[in-house]
Amino acid sequence: MNTSIQLIQTVGIESLTARSENATCTARIVNEEPGEWLALQAIVRNDSDKPIRLAGIEWTGNPVLPRKSPGRYFHTENIRQDFFDTGTIYRDRYWKELSDEAVELGWSEDAVFPGVFLGSENEPHGLFVAAATQERCHLIWRLSRTTFSFRENLTGLDWIELPAGGEWRGETIFLALAPTSDPQSATDSYYAYLRKTGLFARRDKSNPLPRQRIWCSWNYGIWAETTEALCYEHLPIFKKHFPTVGFLQIDDGYQRVYQNGHQAQIDFVYGAGPAFDQKKYPSSPREFTSRIKAAGLRPAIWLGLWATESSPMLAEHPDWVLRLKDGSPLRVGPDPTPEHPDPRRQCVLDVSVPGVRDYLDFMCRTVFQEWGFEGVKLDFSSFAFECKRCRYQNPGRTAPEYRRWLMEMFRKYLPVDGFFGWCVVCGTGNPLYAAGGADYFRCAEDIGEGHWPMVKNIATWCANTGMLMQERPILPNIDSIGWSRYWTQTQWQTWLNLAAVTGMAIEVSGNLTQLDDATLHRLNRTLELSDPARRVRCLDLPHGKVESPPRLWLAEGNDEAYLAIFNWSDAPATTDLPKLAEGAVDAWTGASFRPSMLPPHGSVLLRLVK
């Protein structure tokens, strides 16, 4: 028997058959490549004549761990993790060493990658395990030096009822013995399998974003002061300078405002009256979209998937609010204080409530079918589906099931080649969102005004996202490129080089009417250089403490490859070209490149000559 199957046996999977007084649990092989990988699924059968409650499935075992050097694990929560009411937890490792004390992973509430890689810095192989489906459950991992287990967690519910004689099928679990110790090279067979399942179908056929990028009215000083007039002022700029921009997206700030001064969110089409703020957008939504289309662009819209707590909608339907296990509402925003007794807080909607689903369907039908918007950036959308502390009011469906319903409902009203953006606070790369029809996910915090520390944060997290997402059925979005008055020319160029080499430049934003032709050309050239189909690896991925983002980034496509070299420090540094960059040319000028000193915060983007 070959090595990989032996390793999988030690995880306790091939022989998994558990039986209680009322149920039997077995594992079936969904697919296999002998000696390389397996795809498996647990099946629970209720053998009794009464309903039983199923709380999840636990896979346990004792894997073969490295013996020559300390065993390590890579999971995207190692570097950052979000909890929506307590904020982001920042960490300083990509890799972590296994210890005698078990660690649990997968609780992040912000689109975590559904897999883990076990390996060692000094051994030429590792174990990669990941969900190949996410129909009903999220995976929670438990690791130590001597144990390895994971749980199929029923997010949103404590249990589901399995009727007498009924059967429940878990997620498809993919396991591979990867011939590498680098997590960036460990997922080839995983993505080959996902491609066979059809997960790449939309990206390959209908996703418009590899060809048509987005301008959005946010970041770099616009914020919620977006206006209809500002959008129209940009139309000739797109025609002259941005042939790669196909969508004009209005971001947060267009919605109507209530008498108390609070701005509507997803509740903006609830009840009578205009949905848009008439001072900012005096035309009707239909008139606005018609003018955008007449100019040769496609209108898109930002939506925050939450409702203002003081809105008439929630006053009339308090039962529409999603609640935590203790019964309290999941609120986002500051608590009242004597100085600010009425702060604007948002409440997440409970999609298990039929009235909520009816309203969301009505909202989509209005925005996309009646008004004619052709793309959507659905922001703050993780709250309703990733929060493992929340409990839906109505039993029966789990969070991934409702998430799939939501995406498919949006797709029902969007054009086939319109885009659906799954925008979370800062997701870490869940490729399975593509199963519901999502085209991109946000993998970085707002670039905001463009302060240099944020550029470094985003670079650190882009490396984190790319490690286990070497292929992209759903495209990662770095937020948006643009020009900031807080950048030096050197820092700005480094931001553009990062966006280009990662292939994550989906959006450009800010008031482009204030920029000169040379700046506009450079922004559009960044969009042209950014190809999301390339595989991106960091050649100097640190095994120890992450002091700064990786320095060497390699992006490889079918026909060409690019190398970016960054100097994240405050002092000059040499380029030190790797051998693969011999004969490289500057990607911006086409001139031959010779190694030289990089200034503080500087970078170069090279096109490699094959």
C-alpha positions in Angstrom: 0.0 0.0 0.0 1.4 3.4 -0.9 2.5 6.1 1.4 -0.3 8.6 0.9 -3.1 6.0 1.6 -1.3 4.9 4.7 -1.1 8.5 5.9 -4.8 9.0 5.2 -5.6 5.8 7.1 -3.8 7.2 10.2 -6.3 10.1 10.1 -8.9 7.5 10.8 -10.9 8.0 7.6 -10.9 4.9 5.4 -12.2 2.8 8.3 -14.6 5.4 9.7 -17.8 3.6 10.8 -19.4 5.0 14.0 -22.5 3.6 15.5 -24.7 4.9 18.4 -27.9 3.4 19.7 -29.9 5.2 17.0 -27.6 6.0 14.1 -24.8 4.8 11.9 -22.1 7.0 10.4 -19.9 5.7 7.5 -17.5 7.4 5.1 -17.6 6.9 1.3 -14.9 7.6 -1.2 -16.3 10.2 -3.6 -13.3 10.1 -5.8 -9.6 9.2 -5.6 -6.3 9.3 -7.4 -4.4 6.2 -6.0 -1.3 7.3 -4.1 -2.1 11.0 -4.3 -5.4 12.1 -3.0 -8.9 11.2 -1.8 -12.2 13.0 -1.7 -14.5 11.6 1.0 -17.9 12.2 2.5 -19.6 11.1 5.7 -23.1 9.7 5.7 -25.3 9.6 8.8 -28.3 7.3 8.8 -31.0 7.3 11.4 -31.6 3.6 12.1 -34.4 4.2 14.7 -38.1 4.7 14.3 -37.9 8.2 15.9 -36.4 11.5 14.8 -32.9 12.2 16.2 -30.9 15.4 16.5 -27.6 15.7 14.6 -25.2 18.3 16.0 -22.4 17.8 13.5 -19.7 15.3 12.4 -16.3 15.0 14.0 -13.4 13.4 12.1 -10.6 12.3 14.4 -7.3 10.5 14.1 -3.6 10.6 14.6 -1.7 11.8 11.6 1.9 11.0 10.7 3.8 14.1 11.7 7.3 15.2 10.7 10.0 13.6 12.9 13.2 15.4 11.7 12.1 18.8 12.6 9.1 20.5 14.5 5.8 20.0 12.8 4.1 23.1 11.6 0.7 24.1 10.3 -0.5 26.8 7.9 -4.1 28.2 8.2 -5.2 31.6 7.1 -6.2 32.5 10.7 -2.6 32.3 11.7 -2.0 35.9 10.5 -5.4 37.5 11.1 -8.9 36.7 12.3 -12.1 38.7 12.7 -14.9 38.7 15.2 -17.6 41.2 14.3 -18.3 42.7 17.8 -14.7 42.6 19.1 -12.7 43.5 16.0 -9.7 42.0 14.2 -7.1 39.9 15.9 -3.7 40.6 14.3 -1.0 37.9 14.5 2.6 37.6 13.4 3.0 34.2 11.8 2.0 32.5 8.5 3.3 29.2 9.9 2.9 28.0 13.5 4.6 25.1 15.3 2.4 22.3 16.6 2.5 22.0 20.4 1.3 19.6 23.0 -1.6 22.0 23.6 -4.4 21.7 21.0 -5.4 24.8 19.0 -8.8 25.3 17.3 -9.0 27.0 13.9 -11.9 28.0 11.7 -13.9 30.2 14.1 -13.1 33.4 12.2 -16.3 35.2 11.1 -14.8 36.5 7.9 -14.6 34.1 5.0 -11.7 31.9 6.1 -10.1 29.5 3.7 -11.7 26.1 4.3 -8.5 24.0 4.7 -5.3 23.5 6.5 -1.7 22.4 5.5 0.5 20.4 7.8 4.2 20.1 7.1 7.7 21.1 8.1 10.4 23.5 7.0 12.9 20.7 6.3 10.8 17.8 4.9 9.8 17.5 1.3 6.1 16.7 1.8 3.0 17.8 3.7 -0.6 17.0 4.4 -3.3 19.2 2.8 -6.9 18.8 4.0 -9.8 21.0 2.9 -13.5 21.1 2.2 -14.3 20.6 -1.4 -17.9 21.6 -0.8 -19.6 24.0 1.7 -23.2 23.1 1.3 -24.2 23.0 5.0 -21.2 23.1 7.2 -18.1 25.1 8.1 -15.0 23.1 9.2 -13.5 23.7 12.6 -10.0 22.3 13.0 -8.3 21.0 16.2 -4.5 20.4 16.0 -1.7 19.4 18.4 1.6 17.6 18.1 -0.2 14.2 18.7 -3.8 14.7 17.4 -5.6 15.9 14.4 -9.4 16.3 14.1 -11.9 18.5 12.4 -15.6 19.1 12.9 -18.3 19.7 10.3 -20.1 22.6 12.2 -23.7 23.4 11.6 -23.3 27.2 11.6 -26.4 29.1 12.6 -28.0 26.1 14.3 -27.3 23.9 17.3 -28.7 20.8 15.6 -30.8 19.6 12.7 -33.5 16.9 13.0 -33.0 13.7 11.1 -36.3 11.8 10.6 -36.7 8.1 11.2 -34.9 6.2 8.5 -33.5 9.5 7.1 -30.0 10.1 5.8 -27.7 13.1 6.1 -24.6 13.6 3.9 -21.8 15.8 5.0 -19.3 17.9 3.0 -16.9 16.4 0.5 -13.5 16.4 2.3 -10.3 16.5 0.1 -7.1 15.0 1.4 -3.7 14.9 -0.3 -0.1 14.1 0.5 1.5 17.1 -1.2 5.0 16.5 -2.6 6.2 19.9 -1.1 6.7 21.6 2.2 5.5 24.9 0.7 1.7 25.6 1.1 1.8 27.7 -2.0 2.5 24.6 -4.0 0.4 22.1 -2.1 -3.0 22.8 -3.7 -2.6 21.7 -7.3 -4.6 18.5 -7.0 -7.3 20.3 -5.0 -8.0 22.8 -7.7 -7.8 20.2 -10.4 -10.5 18.4 -8.5 -12.6 21.5 -8.0 -12.3 22.3 -11.7 -13.8 18.9 -12.5 -16.7 19.6 -10.2 -17.6 22.7 -12.3 -16.5 25.3 -9.7 -14.6 27.3 -12.3 -17.5 27.4 -14.8 -18.7 30.9 -14.2 -15.2 32.4 -14.0 -14.3 30.8 -17.3 -17.5 31.7 -19.2 -19.5 34.6 -17.6 -17.5 36.5 -15.0 -17.0 39.9 -16.6 -14.3 41.2 -14.3 -11.2 39.8 -15.9 -12.1 42.0 -18.9 -14.2 44.8 -17.4 -13.0 46.5 -14.3 -14.9 48.9 -11.9 -14.8 52.5 -10.9 -16.4 53.0 -7.4 -17.3 56.2 -5.7 -15.3 55.6 -2.5 -11.9 55.9 -0.9 -9.3 58.6 -1.6 -11.5 61.4 -0.2 -15.0 60.8 -1.7 -16.5 58.5 1.0 -20.3 59.0 1.5 -20.2 62.4 -0.4 -20.9 60.6 -3.6 -23.2 62.5 -6.0 -25.0 61.9 -9.3 -23.1 65.0 -10.7 -19.8 63.5 -9.8 -20.6 60.3 -11.6 -21.5 62.2 -14.7 -18.2 64.2 -14.6 -16.3 61.0 -14.8 -17.9 59.6 -17.9 -15.6 61.4 -20.4 -12.6 60.4 -18.3 -13.5 56.7 -18.6 -14.0 57.1 -22.4 -10.6 58.8 -22.9 -8.4 57.1 -20.3 -9.9 53.9 -19.0 -11.0 51.4 -21.7 -10.5 48.7 -19.1 -13.3 50.1 -16.9 -16.7 48.7 -17.8 -18.7 49.4 -14.7 -19.5 52.6 -12.8 -20.4 51.7 -9.3 -22.1 54.1 -6.8 -20.9 53.3 -3.3 -22.3 54.0 0.2 -23.9 57.5 0.5 -26.6 57.5 -2.1 -29.4 56.2 0.2 -32.2 58.2 1.6 -31.8 59.8 5.1 -34.4 59.5 7.9 -35.6 62.4 9.9 -33.2 61.5 12.8 -30.3 61.9 10.4 -29.5 58.2 10.1 -28.9 56.9 6.6 -30.8 53.9 5.3 -28.9 50.8 4.3 -30.5 47.6 2.9 -33.8 49.1 4.0 -33.6 51.9 1.4 -36.4 50.5 -0.7 -38.7 49.7 2.2 -42.0 51.6 2.2 -43.0 54.7 0.3 -40.8 57.6 -0.8 -37.7 57.9 -2.9 -35.0 55.3 -2.2 -32.1 57.7 -3.0 -31.0 60.9 -1.3 -32.7 63.5 -3.5 -30.0 66.1 -2.7 -27.2 63.9 -4.0 -29.1 61.9 -6.7 -32.0 64.1 -7.9 -32.8 61.8 -10.9 -34.8 58.6 -10.5 -32.6 55.5 -10.3 -33.9 54.4 -13.7 -33.0 57.7 -15.2 -29.5 57.5 -13.7 -28.8 54.0 -15.0 -30.1 54.9 -18.4 -27.6 57.8 -18.6 -24.7 55.6 -17.5 -25.6 53.0 -20.2 -26.0 55.7 -22.9 -22.4 56.7 -22.1 -21.2 53.2 -22.8 -20.7 52.0 -19.2 -22.6 49.6 -17.0 -24.2 50.8 -13.7 -23.4 48.9 -10.5 -24.3 49.6 -6.9 -22.9 49.1 -3.4 -25.3 47.4 -0.9 -24.6 46.9 2.8 -26.4 43.7 4.0 -27.6 45.3 7.2 -30.4 47.6 8.3 -30.2 50.8 10.3 -31.5 50.0 13.8 -33.7 53.0 13.9 -35.3 52.4 10.5 -39.1 52.1 10.0 -38.5 48.6 8.7 -37.0 47.2 11.9 -39.5 49.2 14.0 -42.3 47.3 12.2 -40.4 44.0 12.0 -38.2 43.6 15.1 -38.3 39.8 14.5 -36.3 40.3 11.4 -33.1 40.9 13.4 -30.4 38.1 13.6 -29.6 37.2 17.2 -26.7 35.7 19.1 -26.9 32.5 21.2 -27.9 34.6 24.2 -30.8 36.2 22.4 -29.2 39.6 22.0 -29.3 41.2 18.5 -26.1 41.1 16.4 -25.5 44.9 16.3 -22.6 46.7 14.6 -21.8 50.2 15.8 -21.2 52.1 19.0 -23.4 51.8 22.1 -25.4 54.8 23.3 -23.6 57.2 25.7 -24.8 60.3 27.5 -23.0 62.4 24.9 -24.3 60.4 22.0 -27.7 58.9 23.1 -28.7 57.9 19.5 -25.7 56.6 17.6 -26.2 55.0 14.2 -26.1 51.2 14.7 -26.7 48.5 12.1 -28.6 45.2 12.7 -28.0 42.2 10.6 -31.1 40.5 9.0 -32.1 36.9 9.9 -32.5 35.2 6.5 -34.3 32.3 8.1 -37.4 34.6 8.5 -39.6 34.3 5.5 -40.4 38.0 5.5 -36.7 38.9 5.3 -36.3 36.6 2.3 -39.4 38.2 0.6 -38.0 41.7 1.2 -34.6 40.8 -0.2 -36.2 39.3 -3.2 -38.2 42.5 -3.7 -35.2 44.7 -3.3 -33.2 42.7 -5.9 -36.1 42.7 -8.3 -36.4 46.5 -7.9 -32.7 47.4 -8.1 -31.6 45.0 -10.9 -34.8 44.2 -12.9 -36.6 47.5 -12.7 -33.8 50.1 -12.3 -31.3 48.3 -14.5 -28.2 48.0 -12.3 -25.9 45.3 -13.7 -23.4 44.7 -10.9 -23.4 44.6 -7.0 -20.8 44.9 -4.3 -22.6 43.2 -1.4 -20.7 44.6 1.6 -20.7 43.4 5.2 -22.3 40.2 3.9 -20.4 37.8 6.1 -22.3 38.8 9.2 -25.4 36.8 8.4 -23.5 33.6 7.3 -20.1 33.3 9.0 -20.9 34.3 12.6 -20.7 31.0 14.5 -22.2 32.7 17.6 -25.5 33.5 15.9 -28.6 31.3 15.9 -31.4 31.5 13.3 -34.9 31.8 14.5 -36.3 29.1 12.3 -34.7 25.6 12.2 -34.0 23.5 9.2 -31.3 25.3 7.2 -27.7 26.2 8.1 -25.7 29.3 7.2 -24.1 28.0 4.1 -27.5 26.9 2.8 -28.9 30.4 3.3 -25.8 32.0 1.8 -26.2 29.9 -1.3 -29.9 31.0 -1.4 -28.9 34.6 -1.2 -26.3 34.5 -4.0 -28.6 32.6 -6.3 -31.4 35.0 -5.6 -29.1 37.9 -6.6 -28.0 36.0 -9.7 -31.7 35.5 -10.7 -32.1 39.3 -11.2 -28.5 40.2 -12.4 -27.5 39.9 -16.0 -25.6 36.7 -16.7 -22.5 38.8 -17.4 -23.2 41.2 -14.5 -21.0 40.9 -11.4 -21.7 39.8 -7.9 -19.0 40.9 -5.4 -19.0 39.2 -2.0 -17.5 41.9 0.1 -16.5 41.1 3.6 -14.3 43.0 6.0 -11.1 41.2 4.9 -11.7 37.7 3.7 -8.8 35.2 3.5 -9.7 33.3 0.4 -12.7 31.0 0.3 -12.9 29.5 -3.3 -16.2 27.8 -2.5 -18.1 31.1 -2.8 -18.0 30.5 -6.5 -20.5 27.7 -6.1 -23.3 30.2 -5.5 -22.3 32.5 -8.4 -20.0 35.1 -6.7 -17.4 36.7 -9.0 -15.1 38.3 -6.5 -14.5 38.7 -2.8 -12.7 41.5 -0.9 -9.4 40.3 0.5 -8.2 43.6 2.0 -9.2 46.4 4.3 -10.2 49.7 2.8 -7.1 51.5 1.5 -8.9 54.6 2.7 -6.7 57.7 2.2 -3.7 55.6 1.3 -1.5 55.7 4.4 1.7 53.7 4.1 1.0 51.3 7.1 -2.2 50.2 5.4 -0.3 49.4 2.2 2.0 47.1 4.2 -1.0 45.5 6.0 -2.7 44.7 2.8 0.4 43.3 1.3 0.8 40.9 4.3 -2.8 39.8 3.9 -2.6 39.3 0.2 0.3 36.9 0.7 -1.9 35.1 3.3 -4.8 34.9 0.9 -2.7 33.7 -2.0 -0.9 30.8 -0.2 -3.8 28.3 -0.5 -5.6 30.1 -3.3 -3.2 29.6 -6.1 -6.1 29.2 -8.5 -9.1 31.5 -8.4 -12.6 30.3 -9.2 -13.6 33.6 -7.4 -11.4 36.6 -7.9 -9.7 38.3 -4.9 -10.1 42.1 -4.8 -7.4 44.2 -3.2 -9.9 47.0 -2.6 -9.1 49.8 -5.0 -6.3 51.6 -6.6 -6.2 55.4 -7.0 -4.1 58.4 -6.0 -3.6 59.6 -2.4 -2.2 62.9 -1.2 -0.5 61.0 1.6 1.7 59.0 -0.7 5.1 59.9 -2.1 5.5 59.0 -5.7 7.6 56.0 -4.6 5.0 54.7 -2.2 2.3 55.1 -4.8 4.3 53.1 -7.4 4.8 50.4 -4.8 1.0 50.2 -4.2 0.4 49.9 -8.0 3.1 47.3 -8.3 1.5 45.2 -5.5 -2.0 45.5 -7.2 -0.5 44.5 -10.5 1.6 41.5 -9.5 -1.1 40.0 -7.3 -3.7 40.3 -10.0 -6.1 41.8 -7.5 -6.7 45.2 -9.1 -10.5 44.9 -9.7 -11.5 48.5 -8.8 -10.2 52.0 -9.3 -11.7 54.8 -7.1 -11.4 58.4 -5.9 -12.1 61.6 -7.7 -10.3 61.1 -11.0 -11.3 64.5 -12.3 -8.6 66.1 -10.2 -5.7 64.0 -11.7 -3.5 64.7 -14.7 -3.3 62.6 -17.8 0.0 60.9 -16.8 -1.5 59.7 -13.4 -4.7 58.5 -15.2 -2.6 56.6 -17.7 -0.6 54.9 -14.9 -3.8 53.8 -13.1 -5.3 52.3 -16.2 -2.0 50.6 -17.0 -2.1 49.0 -13.6 -5.5 47.5 -14.4 -4.1 46.2 -17.7 -1.1 44.6 -16.0 -3.3 43.0 -13.3 -4.3 39.5 -14.5 -6.2 37.5 -12.0 -5.6 34.3 -13.9 -1.9 34.2 -12.9 -0.6 32.0 -10.1 1.1 34.2 -7.5 3.8 32.9 -5.1 6.1 34.7 -2.6 9.6 33.4 -3.1 10.7 34.4 0.4 7.8 33.3 2.5 8.9 33.5 6.1 8.7 30.5 8.3 9.2 32.5 11.5 7.9 35.8 12.7 6.5 38.1 10.0 8.4 41.3 10.4 7.2 42.8 7.1 5.4 41.6 3.9 7.3 39.2 1.6 9.8 40.9 -0.7 9.8 38.7 -3.8 6.4 38.0 -5.6 6.2 35.9 -8.7 3.1 35.9 -10.9 3.0 33.2 -13.6 0.6 33.0 -16.5 0.3 30.8 -19.5 2.2 33.2 -21.7 4.1 35.5 -19.5 5.5 35.9 -16.0 6.2 38.9 -13.7 8.4 39.4 -10.7 7.9 42.2 -8.2 10.7 43.2 -5.8 9.7 45.3 -2.8 11.6 47.3 -0.2 9.2 47.6 2.7 11.9 49.1 4.9 12.7 52.7 5.8 16.3 52.4 4.4 17.6 51.8 0.9 18.0 48.1 -0.2 19.6 46.2 -3.1 17.4 44.4 -5.6 19.4 41.1 -5.5 17.7 39.5 -8.6 17.0 35.8 -8.4 18.4 33.7 -11.3 15.0 33.4 -13.0 15.0 37.2 -13.5 18.0 37.2 -15.8 17.2 39.3 -18.9 14.1 40.8 -17.3 12.6 44.1 -18.6 10.8 46.8 -16.7 7.1 46.0 -17.0 6.2 49.7 -17.3 8.8 50.9 -19.8 10.0 47.8 -21.6 13.6 48.8 -20.9 16.2 46.2 -19.9 16.6 46.1 -16.1 19.9 46.2 -14.3 20.1 45.6 -10.5 20.3 48.7 -8.5 19.4 50.2 -5.1 15.8 50.5 -4.2 14.8 53.6 -2.2 12.9 53.2 1.1 9.4 51.9 0.3 10.4 51.4 -3.3 9.7 48.5 -5.7 10.2 47.3 -9.3 7.9 45.2 -11.5 9.7 43.1 -14.0 8.4 41.1 -17.0 10.4 37.9 -17.3 11.7 36.9 -20.6 11.1 33.2 -21.2 
